[in-house]
Amino acid sequence: MKKPRLTRPVLLDVQDITRLYGPAKGCEAIDFRLHAGEVLGIVGESGSGKSTLLRVLAGLEAPDAGRVIYRRAVHEPEAARADFHEPEAARAGAGEDVLDKGELERDEAELDLYAVGEARRRALLRLEWGLVHQNPRDGLRMGVSAGANIGERLMAQGQRHYGQLRATGQAWMRQVELDPGRIDDAPRTFSGGMQQRLQIARTLVTRPRLVFMDEPTGGLDVSVQARLLDMLRTLVRSLGLSVVLVTHDLAVARLLAHRLMVMRRGQVVETGLTDQILDDPQHEYTQLLVSSVLTP
Ligand SMILES: Nc1ncnc2c1ncn2[C@@H]1O[C@H](COP(=O)(O)OP(=O)(O)OP(=O)(O)O)[C@@H](O)[C@H]1O
């Protein structure tokens, strides 16, 4: 994947984050910066602390120590929209600062995630960030229609026009290769792969400034995974998304991430550009991780 320009501003400043459940269980002294338009992959074997770190970064679990600073004033880079189509009306509304007063201050340039109250963290996740869960059932509302699932976050941003919400819902279903004719169907009538695509549409429809993904292709069978991954790559690229991606699958990391952070027993053992890490791993653990994938 094309590398982001190094001059891009820092969107998320992660300072010395620790969240431990026991010795080497969780994450410890994690320090990094995510730039606007960058996809950072967090890789490592099961239990290395990736999901714990993601939960802390996404505002879902307070750390024992450290700070997560979100720079709201940073503008996302111009996206290459050539291969992305959505209704003009949706584009005009999405991403605007239509914020519930008292939850997020409109002019607040910088936010210290755990210095503010939980209501503001939740508002951030609802209004400016997006979270894609491994299991689509955790990210979707299974009891309401596909269209309502996509429209919900737009409504939270202040869009109320039924016709526009429906048109945007259909455009996004098309975008993620779902039949727009099924807009009134409940997600439980969709297959696992379809549900994951719906979750992605629901998350990205508001053009979140920052997206967290936890094993977005995990739990699906291989052929479904490949198509989904291809679609995700197109979306990430065309929308110019800033993403923190957790995966144990190095092929997924290779395809989506500009930069990787390798975790082992709660700590970062190596970090660098994706190709550099995967083609020329320096740390013994990364070498093992890479060779276990490459050796049949
Ligand atoms: N709520 C919790 N209470 C106690 N221990 C926990 C909790 N959540 C995670 N852990 C432990 O912390 C360690 C890291 O777990 P985590 O889920 O972050 O790893 P991971 O790298 O995401 O693994 P996987 O890829 O299997 O999801 C594990 O030993 C796990 O058992």
The ligand as an SDF file (V2000), in Angstrom:
LIG
                    3D

 31 33  0  0  0  0  0  0  0  0999 V2000
  -10.9310   -8.5990   31.2630 N   0  0  0  0  0  0  0  0  0  0  0  0
   -9.8460   -9.3510   31.4840 C   0  0  0  0  0  0  0  0  0  0  0  0
   -9.5940   -9.8580   32.7120 N   0  0  0  0  0  0  0  0  0  0  0  0
   -8.5050  -10.6030   32.9510 C   0  0  0  0  0  0  0  0  0  0  0  0
   -7.5620  -10.9050   32.0240 N   0  0  0  0  0  0  0  0  0  0  0  0
   -7.7570  -10.4230   30.7870 C   0  0  0  0  0  0  0  0  0  0  0  0
   -8.8940   -9.6260   30.4530 C   0  0  0  0  0  0  0  0  0  0  0  0
   -8.8060   -9.2850   29.1310 N   0  0  0  0  0  0  0  0  0  0  0  0
   -7.6690   -9.8470   28.6660 C   0  0  0  0  0  0  0  0  0  0  0  0
   -7.0420  -10.5170   29.6560 N   0  0  0  0  0  0  0  0  0  0  0  0
   -5.7580  -11.2390   29.5340 C   0  0  0  0  0  0  0  0  0  0  0  0
   -4.8060  -10.3280   29.0050 O   0  0  0  0  0  0  0  0  0  0  0  0
   -3.9640  -10.9830   28.0470 C   0  0  0  0  0  0  0  0  0  0  0  0
   -4.0500  -10.2500   26.7170 C   0  0  0  0  0  0  0  0  0  0  0  0
   -5.3380  -10.4410   26.1380 O   0  0  0  0  0  0  0  0  0  0  0  0
   -5.7870   -9.7320   24.7820 P   0  0  0  0  0  0  0  0  0  0  0  0
   -7.1820  -10.1630   24.4950 O   0  0  0  0  0  0  0  0  0  0  0  0
   -5.5130   -8.2920   24.8730 O   0  0  0  0  0  0  0  0  0  0  0  0
   -4.7720  -10.3790   23.7440 O   0  0  0  0  0  0  0  0  0  0  0  0
   -4.8540  -10.4520   22.1620 P   0  0  0  0  0  0  0  0  0  0  0  0
   -3.4850  -10.2700   21.6800 O   0  0  0  0  0  0  0  0  0  0  0  0
   -5.8900   -9.5150   21.6740 O   0  0  0  0  0  0  0  0  0  0  0  0
   -5.3180  -11.9350   21.9340 O   0  0  0  0  0  0  0  0  0  0  0  0
   -6.3710  -12.5320   20.8630 P   0  0  0  0  0  0  0  0  0  0  0  0
   -5.7270  -12.3570   19.5260 O   0  0  0  0  0  0  0  0  0  0  0  0
   -6.5000  -13.9560   21.2750 O   0  0  0  0  0  0  0  0  0  0  0  0
   -7.6390  -11.7450   21.0480 O   0  0  0  0  0  0  0  0  0  0  0  0
   -4.4370  -12.4120   27.9840 C   0  0  0  0  0  0  0  0  0  0  0  0
   -3.6080  -13.1830   28.8480 O   0  0  0  0  0  0  0  0  0  0  0  0
   -5.8310  -12.3670   28.5270 C   0  0  0  0  0  0  0  0  0  0  0  0
   -6.1890  -13.5720   29.1490 O   0  0  0  0  0  0  0  0  0  0  0  0
  1  2  1  0
  2  3  1  0
  2  7  2  0
  3  4  2  0
  4  5  1  0
  5  6  2  0
  6  7  1  0
  6 10  1  0
  7  8  1  0
  8  9  2  0
  9 10  1  0
 10 11  1  0
 11 12  1  0
 11 30  1  0
 12 13  1  0
 13 14  1  0
 13 28  1  0
 14 15  1  0
 15 16  1  0
 16 17  2  0
 16 18  1  0
 16 19  1  0
 19 20  1  0
 20 21  2  0
 20 22  1  0
 20 23  1  0
 23 24  1  0
 24 25  2  0
 24 26  1  0
 24 27  1  0
 28 29  1  0
 28 30  1  0
 30 31  1  0
M  END
$$$$
